[in-house]
Amino acid sequence: MDLDVFVSAHGAEWDRLEALLRRKRRLTGAEADELVTLYQRATTHLSLLRSSAPDPVLVGRLTSSVARARSAVTGARKASWRDAARFFSTVFPAAVYRLRHWWIPTAILSTALAVLLGWWIAAHPEVQATIGAPEDLRAMTRPGGEYETYYSSHPAASFAAQVWTNNAQAVALCLVLGGFAGIPVLWILFQNMLNLGAGIGLMASAGRLDTFLGLILPHGLLELTAVFIAAGIGLRLGWTLVDPGPRTRRTALAEEGRSALGVAVGLAVVLFVSGALEGFVTPSGLPTWSRIGIGVAAELAFLLYVYVLGGRAVRAGETGDVEATDRDIQVPTAA
């Protein structure tokens, strides 16, 4: 694209759009129609410039004009309870459901890795010796040891808040660092599985694996599911850099990034529930079967939510992205 020719051809239209936007008085019907037409043209011009000749000054000028014109044409948009309801009933479950082919294999492979690490640690005392001194390991795994008292070491409310904060940070890192080809996500996931595998192995070697599972499952099912979803979507975001598909790399990253941001908000709520379970249910005096049953019920409820509401939304065309009116208009461009 010859930028000078493009500016000469369309500069008058942009100036006219600016003049209409600066009008203090109410626009006439003809002027309002003209504003809409110029807004649509300027949006197309902006998309062409971004994909073919991204001059920062000109793109900045048109971005400002298009944003102001959109506000003038559509009116100021305010968030409402309806937006929140739509997000949790449609957008979030659709984003998670749409990317299930990424996070379900991530969950299966990660769980298998944790189990394998647990077996390796349990079966090899020399590996246990690298984790800690024998007396320290006994203090961790004995009845009333650190693995058990960890969940009741602080008041339930503050412990739940601390757990929620830590897990939310891990999930956010998986989603944010996915843009770096997904490699940091794999490291974060491995660290989580290594910690889980160490717990399995050490408690199994002490003959107390049932106790460990009774402590981890009430909250861990939902918590790990949130981590697996974040990791899977982070990996999908990283793969978008490699293979954006039929979309331009910029468009693909924008769409997947917006979807990932929405998932992060939704998973914060999921982790809040998981943190509440870890703070109030896991250390409670309920029988083990009852505590595990609560955890399984929470996990099944979340999966049904994703598959029923998310599946329905995806079949209706929802992708988990923001509404079409809030996206930049894209036009086809030649490769």
N, C-alpha and C positions, 0 to 999 in steps of 0.2 A: 504494500500500500504506500502511495506517495502522500505523506502526511500534509504537505503544503497544499496539494490539490484538494485533499479531503476537507481541510479547514476552509479553503476558499469556497468549496461547494456547499458547505453546511453551516458556515459561521453565522450567516444572517439568521438562520433558523434558531440557533442557540442564543443569539442576541435578543431575538424577539421573545423567546421563552423567558429570558431573564427580565425583560421589560414587563411582561405580563405578571411575573412573580413579584415584582416590586410595586405593582399597583396598590395604592392605599384604598381606593374605592372598590365597591363590589363590581365584579366583572359582568358584562352583559352576556346574554346567551351565546352570541356569536363568539365572543372572546373566550368564554368557558370551553366551547367546542374546539376553538383553536388551541387553547392550552392543552387539552387532552391529546390532540393530534401531535403537537410539538413534543409533549412528554413522551409519547410512544416512539416518535422518531429519535429523540435524544437517547432513549434507552437502548435502541438498536445501535445507534452510533457508538455509544459507550461500550457495548459488548464487542463490536468490531474492533474498536481501538485496543481494548484489553487483550484480544487474541492476536491481533496483527501488528499493531504499532503502539505498544504501551508507553507513550510519552507521559511521564509522571505529572507534569503541569497540566496538560490538557485533560488527562484522565481525572485529576483532582477537581478541575473546574466542572467537568460534566457530571462527576459523581455528586457534587454539591447541588447542581441544578436539578438532577434527576431526583435526588432525595427530597428536595423542597417541593418539586412539582408533584411527586407522589403523595406527599402530605396534603398538598392543596387539592389534588384530585380525589383522594380516598378519604381525607379527613384524618385527624390524629387518632391513632389506634391505642387504646388503653387495655392493659391486661385486666382480666376479670376472672371471677370464679368459674365461668364457663370455659375459659382457656385452661385453667388448672384441671377441670373435669375432663376436658378433651385430651389433655396430655396423658393423664393416668389411665383413661379408658381406651385410648386409641394410639397415640403417638409412641409412648414408651413401650407398651407390649408389642406393638408392631415392629419397632426397631430391634427388640430382642429376638422376636420370632423370625424376622427376616434374616438375621445373621446366625441362626441356630447351627448352620453347617460349619461355623467357625468355632463357636464356644462349646458345643457338645463334644466334638473330638478333643478339644483342649481339656475338657473336664475328664474324659475317659483316660487319655494318655497321662495327665497329671496325677490322677488317682492311682493309676497303675505304677507310676514312678514312686509315689509315696509309699505304697505297699512294698514295692521291691526294695527301696531303701530301708524300710522298717525290718524286713526279713534279713537283709544283709547285716544290719546293726545287731539284731537279736542273735544271729547265728555266729557272730565273730566277736569274741571278747576283746581281741586286740583293737578292733574298731571302737568299741565302747571306751577303751582306755584312752583313745585320742580325744574323746568328748569331755571326759572329766576323771578325776581321781575316784577310786572305788568308793570311798566314804562319801564323796559328794553325790555320786550316782545313787547310793543307798538312801541318802537324805531326800533325794528327789522322788524316788519311786516307792518308798516304804509307806504303809498306811499312815495317813495324816501328814505325808510329806509335801514337798513343794508343789507337785503336780495337782494335789487335791486342794491345798490351802490357797493356791493362786486365785481361785475363783471366789473366795470369800475373804480375801485379804483386805478389802476396802468396802465401804458402804456400797450397797447395790447400785444406787442411783449414780454416784460418781464413777464407779467401776464401769457401768454401762456407757456413760458418756465418754470415758477414756477409750474404751474398746471401739466405740463408734468412730471416734476421731482417727484412731490408728488405722482402722480398716478402710475408712473413707479416703485416707491419704494413699493407701496402697492401690485402691481402685482408681483414683484420679491419676496416679503415676502410670498405671497400665494404659489408660486411655490417652494421656498426654504424650507419653513416650512412644506410643505406637507410630507416630509420625517419623521416628528415626529407624525406619525399615523394620520395626518390630523387635530388634535385637535386645534392647533393654527390657522389654516385656518378658522375654524368655528368661532373663536373669532373675527378675522379680518373682516369676512363677516358680523357678527352680528353688529360690531361697525359701519360699512358703512351703513347698513340698519337702524340702530338706528338714525344716523344723517339724513338720507333721510326721515325717518318717522317723525322725529321732525319737519323738514321743512314743510312737508305735513300737519301735525296736527296744527302747529302754524299759518300757512297762511290760512288754512281752517277755523280755529276759528275766524280769522279776516275777513273772507269773501273774501279773495284774493287768493284762490287756483288757479284760472285761470292764475293769474299773475305769481305765482310760477312755474306752469307747462310751461308757456311760456319762463321762464328763464332757467329751468332745461333740457327741452327736446332737444333743439338744439344740445347740446353737450353730454347730459347725456345718451342718448340711446347708442351711440358708446362707451362712457367711461364705463358705467356699463356692457355692453357686454364684454368688455375686462376684467373687474374685475371678472365677472362670469366665463369666460373661465379659467382664472388663478386659481380661487378657485376650479372649477370642476376638473381641471387637478391636482392641489395640493392634492385634496381629493383622486383622483385615484392613485397618487403616494403613499399616505399614506396607501391605501388599498392594494397596492402591497406588503407592509410589512406583512400584515395579510394573504393574499392569492396570492402568486406569480403565481398560475396556474401550467402548466406543466413545466415551467422553474425553474431553481434554483433561490433562492431568490437573490443571487448576480447578476445573469444574468438579471433577471426581473427588478431589481432596476437600473441596468446600462442602459438597453434599455429605460425604462420609464423616467429615469433621463436625458438622452441625448435628448429625445423627448421634455421634459419639458423645457430644456435649449433653444432648438430651438424655442419653442413657446414664451419664454420670449423675444427673439430677435424680433420676428414678432410682438408681442403685443406692443413693444416699438414704432414701427412705427404706429400702430393703435392709440396708445395714443398720439402720436405726432399730428395726424390729429384731434383727439378729443380736444387736448389742443389748437390747432389753431382755432377750432370752438368756444371754450369757450372764447378765447381771442379776436377774431375778429367778430364773428357772434352774439353770445349771447348779448353783450352790444351794438350792432349796432342799428341804428335808423330804421332798416327794420321793416315792419309790423310783428306782432306776427305770423300770419299764414305763412309768408315767412321764418322766422327763424326756425320755427318748421319743415317746409317742407324741408329745407336744412338738418336738423338733421335726418329726416326720410329717405331722399335720401341717406345720408351717411351710415346709418344703413342697408338699403336694399342692397346697393352696396356691403358692407362687407359680408352680409349673402349670397348673390349670389356668390360672390368670393369663399367663403368657400364651399358652396354646389355644385357649378359647377366644379371648378378646384379641390377642395379637394375630392369630390365624385369620379370624374374621376380618380384621382391619386390612391385613396384607392382601387378602383376596379381593377386597374392595378397592385396592389401588394405593393404600397408605404405605409409605416407605420409612416413616420415622423422622423425615425431614420437617422443616418448618413449613407453614402454609405457603402455597404458590404466590400469594400476594406479597409475601415478605421476602421473596427471593429475587435476585437479579434476573431479568429476562435474557435468555440466551438465544442466539441465532445460529443456524448452521454455518460453518466455515469450511472452506476447502483445506485439505491437508497440505 
